[in-house]
Amino acid sequence: MSKKHMLYSIIAGVIILVAYIAYFHGSGQSYNAGFIVYICLFLIAGQGWNLLGGYIGEVSFGHAVFFGIGAYTIALPTGYGLNIPMPLLIILSMVTSGLFAWAISYPLLRIKGMNFLIGTFGLGIIFLNAFTSSQLLFASQGTFLPFVQPSVLYPVIIGITIAVVIFVSVLVKSSTGLSFKAVRDVPEAAQMIGINLYRTKTKALVIGAMITGLAGAMYALYSMHITPSATFDTSISNDILLGSYIGGCGTVLGPVIGGTILIIIQEAARSTITVTGGHNLVLGIILVLVMMTMKQGIWSAIRTGIDKICGKLSSVKKQRR
């Protein structure tokens, strides 16, 4: 990303943040103001998943593990009454998630395709059961967190979301991001020019886990009470994964667009469909429709449409000349 584009991104981010703060206070701290923040939590997690699933091409079905580790890194010290500054706990949540990702990278990244997907899914089940059955980890009842004023917490989460999107935009256009794409698209050629496949995948996994852990930490502060089912459940992994797929894997704005659409439709379906799990049917139908009509996701379809329109306009201008 050029310095010019970086400046524009920062200015746009500041405008969005200021607009949200104005809306938050202008709406009297309405439900919608809180719901926007809830969406942002999954946009952050989606960016973390996308580094591995979209830019490396290894589809993970267990990113709820990193989400939950981030949440419990904040929750456990406060649950045991330890007086640790909250900013330090947020940083520790990212570090803990990243270290765990690094620790499991050697066995996990040696497998590919369906085996990798099943492995990550199994990892999520293990963590869910372990945290649910352990009294030291507060078991299924979970633990409460201290109240943080929404006027402080919500703008912070919005700001983090903007910062993460900008960070990922810079990362994927750097030499590191190019190596991610090379490993995904032409792994044999990438090896021939000296790119270490395992180290590159590990880098994507660790950075993505830290971002997802950050999302989990902010979710814990947002909800003020966490349980294993609220953080490690496979439904969390589903939401993180589906947002990127619907919006477009391997793009920065894809998880933003897809995640926003996913959470809005999910909440609307939950409030209107009374059948247990009925909202999952709606999400499944949407995913099938997207895959049938826009295989690369909504954002890629939008870009293709814009390019076609711009091409037609330029051809019209040339004909007039």
C-alpha positions as MATLAB code, in Angstrom:
seq = 'MSKKHMLYSIIAGVIILVAYIAYFHGSGQSYNAGFIVYICLFLIAGQGWNLLGGYIGEVSFGHAVFFGIGAYTIALPTGYGLNIPMPLLIILSMVTSGLFAWAISYPLLRIKGMNFLIGTFGLGIIFLNAFTSSQLLFASQGTFLPFVQPSVLYPVIIGITIAVVIFVSVLVKSSTGLSFKAVRDVPEAAQMIGINLYRTKTKALVIGAMITGLAGAMYALYSMHITPSATFDTSISNDILLGSYIGGCGTVLGPVIGGTILIIIQEAARSTITVTGGHNLVLGIILVLVMMTMKQGIWSAIRTGIDKICGKLSSVKKQRR';
ca = [
       0.000    0.000    0.000;
       1.391    3.402   -0.996;
       1.734    6.228    1.506;
      -1.044    8.072   -0.317;
      -3.468    5.174    0.024;
      -2.391    4.687    3.629;
      -3.186    8.331    4.384;
      -6.577    8.044    2.696;
      -7.332    4.880    4.689;
      -6.434    6.541    7.977;
      -8.535    9.617    7.154;
     -11.485    7.394    6.190;
     -11.034    5.423    9.412;
     -11.032    8.579   11.529;
     -14.185    9.811    9.769;
     -15.931    6.473   10.427;
     -14.903    6.539   14.085;
     -16.068   10.130   14.590;
     -19.342    9.351   12.791;
     -19.940    6.364   15.070;
     -19.236    8.380   18.231;
     -21.670   11.051   17.039;
     -24.298    8.399   16.299;
     -23.696    6.649   19.630;
     -24.354    9.798   21.648;
     -26.995   11.148   19.276;
     -29.048    7.944   19.480;
     -28.877    7.821   23.240;
     -26.717    4.685   23.297;
     -29.367    2.760   21.370;
     -29.512   -0.974   20.661;
     -28.313   -0.368   17.107;
     -25.176    1.362   18.396;
     -24.340   -1.756   20.411;
     -25.263   -4.065   17.545;
     -22.797   -2.300   15.230;
     -20.069   -3.063   17.765;
     -21.192   -6.700   17.944;
     -20.815   -6.949   14.169;
     -17.328   -5.432   14.399;
     -16.199   -8.198   16.749;
     -16.798  -10.755   14.007;
     -15.264   -8.496   11.368;
     -12.040   -8.503   13.395;
     -12.148  -12.288   13.788;
     -12.928  -12.653   10.071;
      -9.775  -10.766    9.156;
      -7.778  -13.151   11.335;
      -9.336  -16.221    9.715;
      -8.887  -14.787    6.226;
      -5.100  -14.649    6.507;
      -4.959  -18.430    6.737;
      -8.160  -19.449    4.954;
      -8.192  -16.807    2.225;
      -4.561  -15.880    1.574;
      -2.942  -19.256    2.358;
      -5.877  -21.419    1.279;
      -6.019  -23.665    4.356;
      -9.657  -23.653    5.492;
      -9.826  -23.694    9.284;
     -12.944  -24.858   11.073;
     -11.558  -24.143   14.533;
     -10.770  -20.443   14.840;
     -13.189  -20.336   17.771;
     -10.253  -21.813   19.724;
      -8.244  -18.601   19.321;
     -11.384  -16.527   19.913;
     -12.009  -18.386   23.171;
      -8.373  -18.240   24.294;
      -8.436  -14.480   23.839;
     -11.679  -14.192   25.809;
     -10.507  -16.409   28.678;
      -7.115  -14.702   28.898;
      -9.045  -11.662   30.086;
     -11.760  -13.519   31.978;
      -9.687  -15.917   34.105;
      -7.505  -13.299   35.882;
     -10.526  -11.122   36.618;
     -12.519  -14.191   37.678;
      -9.822  -15.052   40.224;
      -9.727  -11.457   41.458;
      -6.296  -10.551   40.086;
      -5.902   -6.826   39.648;
      -4.161   -6.693   36.257;
      -4.579   -3.580   34.079;
      -7.066   -4.211   31.291;
      -4.816   -2.923   28.459;
      -2.167   -5.436   29.551;
      -4.719   -8.257   29.548;
      -5.807   -7.325   26.021;
      -2.195   -7.519   24.845;
      -1.749  -10.830   26.694;
      -4.835  -12.219   24.960;
      -3.185  -11.635   21.584;
       0.153  -13.037   22.756;
      -1.451  -16.140   24.307;
      -3.481  -16.875   21.162;
      -0.412  -16.390   18.976;
       1.783  -18.609   21.155;
      -0.787  -21.386   21.123;
      -1.078  -21.134   17.327;
       2.705  -21.377   17.070;
       2.743  -24.396   19.423;
       0.227  -26.363   17.331;
       1.562  -25.207   13.956;
       4.063  -28.039   13.509;
       1.611  -30.969   13.632;
      -1.362  -29.021   12.254;
       0.241  -27.437    9.201;
       1.783  -30.720    8.068;
      -1.660  -31.872    6.934;
      -3.729  -30.373    4.134;
      -7.218  -30.134    2.703;
     -10.003  -32.080    4.365;
      -7.659  -33.526    6.981;
      -6.670  -30.008    8.025;
     -10.319  -28.960    8.261;
     -11.198  -32.006   10.373;
      -8.155  -31.415   12.577;
      -9.119  -27.820   13.328;
     -12.725  -28.860   13.942;
     -11.573  -31.518   16.409;
      -9.381  -28.989   18.184;
     -12.417  -26.802   18.775;
     -14.388  -29.724   20.219;
     -11.509  -30.588   22.575;
     -11.321  -27.034   23.940;
     -15.094  -26.769   24.321;
     -15.269  -29.989   26.333;
     -12.159  -29.203   28.384;
     -13.376  -25.752   29.447;
     -16.926  -27.015   30.056;
     -15.809  -29.788   32.423;
     -13.019  -27.984   34.311;
     -14.015  -26.260   37.566;
     -10.686  -24.424   37.585;
     -11.854  -22.737   34.392;
     -15.297  -22.025   35.914;
     -16.845  -24.892   33.871;
     -20.117  -24.346   32.044;
     -21.287  -21.471   34.257;
     -18.453  -19.270   33.019;
     -17.329  -16.090   34.710;
     -18.219  -12.424   34.841;
     -16.045   -9.520   33.818;
     -15.930   -5.951   35.149;
     -18.266   -3.422   33.582;
     -16.669   -1.042   31.080;
     -18.614    2.053   30.114;
     -20.033    1.641   26.579;
     -19.048    5.240   25.853;
     -15.434    4.087   26.237;
     -15.557    0.455   25.107;
     -17.642    0.805   21.961;
     -15.500    3.480   20.254;
     -12.401    1.467   21.197;
     -13.806   -1.625   19.444;
     -14.718    0.440   16.377;
     -11.206    1.906   16.350;
      -9.627   -1.553   16.693;
     -11.735   -2.825   13.792;
     -10.556    0.026   11.572;
      -6.936   -0.482   12.659;
      -7.091   -4.238   11.959;
      -8.539   -3.703    8.462;
      -5.797   -1.166    7.657;
      -3.124   -3.461    9.111;
      -4.287   -6.416    7.013;
      -4.441   -4.177    3.916;
      -0.805   -3.229    4.443;
       0.261   -6.774    5.306;
      -1.220   -8.483    2.239;
       0.420   -5.957   -0.094;
       3.825   -6.381    1.534;
       6.402   -9.046    0.674;
       4.883  -11.209    3.431;
       1.444  -10.973    1.841;
       2.868  -11.797   -1.579;
       4.480  -14.905   -0.112;
       1.087  -15.912    1.316;
      -0.493  -15.694   -2.133;
       2.419  -17.534   -3.740;
       2.062  -20.429   -1.298;
      -1.658  -20.554   -2.030;
      -1.522  -20.271   -5.814;
       1.794  -21.830   -6.864;
       3.369  -23.682   -3.913;
       5.915  -25.540   -6.061;
       7.121  -22.333   -7.692;
       7.176  -20.606   -4.289;
       9.515  -23.299   -2.983;
      11.747  -22.954   -6.014;
      12.328  -19.254   -5.320;
      13.166  -19.920   -1.680;
       9.862  -19.470    0.143;
       9.544  -21.897    3.056;
       5.984  -23.231    2.885;
       5.760  -24.279    6.520;
       7.182  -21.014    7.913;
       4.935  -18.940    5.677;
       1.837  -20.865    6.747;
       2.920  -20.601   10.382;
       3.284  -16.848   10.044;
      -0.243  -16.537    8.639;
      -1.642  -18.838   11.336;
       0.042  -16.969   14.203;
      -0.827  -13.459   12.989;
      -4.393  -14.544   12.245;
      -4.692  -16.198   15.671;
      -3.520  -13.018   17.399;
      -6.139  -10.981   15.541;
      -8.856  -13.532   16.340;
      -7.722  -13.627   19.978;
      -8.040   -9.850   20.084;
     -11.627  -10.202   18.837;
     -12.309  -12.725   21.605;
     -10.882  -10.411   24.254;
     -13.058   -7.516   23.133;
     -16.059   -9.849   22.983;
     -15.478  -10.776   26.629;
     -15.492   -7.109   27.640;
     -18.525   -6.458   25.443;
     -20.636   -9.309   26.843;
     -19.322   -9.019   30.453;
     -19.970  -12.744   30.947;
     -18.425  -15.599   29.013;
     -18.961  -19.341   28.958;
     -17.292  -22.117   26.937;
     -20.359  -22.416   24.691;
     -20.281  -18.683   23.959;
     -16.628  -18.664   22.921;
     -15.463  -22.154   21.867;
     -18.629  -23.458   20.219;
     -18.484  -24.483   16.569;
     -21.118  -21.846   15.793;
     -18.452  -19.191   16.464;
     -16.145  -20.828   13.932;
     -19.083  -21.004   11.509;
     -19.775  -17.281   11.807;
     -16.110  -16.385   11.374;
     -15.713  -18.653    8.349;
     -19.007  -17.932    6.588;
     -18.553  -14.166    6.716;
     -15.335  -14.443    4.722;
     -16.815  -16.932    2.258;
     -19.913  -14.854    1.594;
     -17.957  -11.626    1.205;
     -14.990  -13.123   -0.619;
     -11.961  -15.033    0.695;
      -8.541  -13.623   -0.047;
      -9.714   -9.999   -0.076;
      -9.591   -7.402    2.677;
     -13.092   -6.033    2.219;
     -14.674   -9.434    1.633;
     -14.843  -10.395    5.340;
     -16.086   -6.884    6.155;
     -18.984   -7.058    3.701;
     -19.740  -10.740    4.239;
     -19.465  -10.561    8.020;
     -21.823   -7.585    8.191;
     -24.418   -9.266    5.970;
     -24.086  -12.545    7.847;
     -24.609  -11.145   11.347;
     -27.506   -8.896   10.295;
     -29.344  -11.747    8.551;
     -28.518  -14.145   11.373;
     -29.995  -11.873   14.033;
     -33.047  -11.096   11.884;
     -33.624  -14.829   11.300;
     -33.266  -15.621   14.995;
     -35.918  -13.050   15.884;
     -38.404  -14.211   13.230;
     -37.868  -18.002   12.985;
     -39.063  -19.768   16.109;
     -37.825  -23.227   15.142;
     -34.609  -24.128   16.972;
     -31.659  -23.702   14.620;
     -33.894  -22.307   11.887;
     -31.548  -19.384   11.319;
     -28.828  -21.860   10.305;
     -31.030  -23.015    7.429;
     -31.314  -19.412    6.233;
     -27.538  -18.973    6.416;
     -27.023  -22.221    4.525;
     -29.356  -21.111    1.745;
     -27.555  -17.759    1.471;
     -24.174  -19.473    1.275;
     -25.398  -21.831   -1.456;
     -26.827  -18.924   -3.455;
     -23.591  -16.969   -3.163;
     -21.510  -19.973   -4.195;
     -23.798  -20.612   -7.193;
     -24.006  -17.022   -8.435;
     -20.859  -15.366   -7.056;
     -18.240  -18.060   -6.549;
     -15.568  -15.581   -5.495;
     -17.880  -13.813   -3.050;
     -19.941  -10.647   -3.038;
     -17.014   -8.214   -3.021;
     -15.387   -9.833   -6.055;
     -18.731   -9.654   -7.890;
     -19.029   -5.972   -6.997;
     -15.504   -5.253   -8.241;
     -16.169   -7.123  -11.475;
     -19.345   -5.099  -12.001;
     -17.531   -1.826  -11.332;
     -14.741   -2.768  -13.746;
     -17.303   -3.566  -16.469;
     -19.081   -0.248  -15.957;
     -15.800    1.665  -16.004;
     -14.758   -0.207  -19.162;
     -18.000    0.692  -20.919;
     -17.718    4.344  -19.876;
     -14.142    4.570  -21.143;
     -15.112    2.983  -24.463;
     -17.979    5.468  -24.841;
     -15.584    8.353  -24.220;
     -13.161    7.015  -26.826;
     -15.963    6.709  -29.394;
     -17.035   10.315  -28.778;
     -13.500   11.498  -29.375;
];
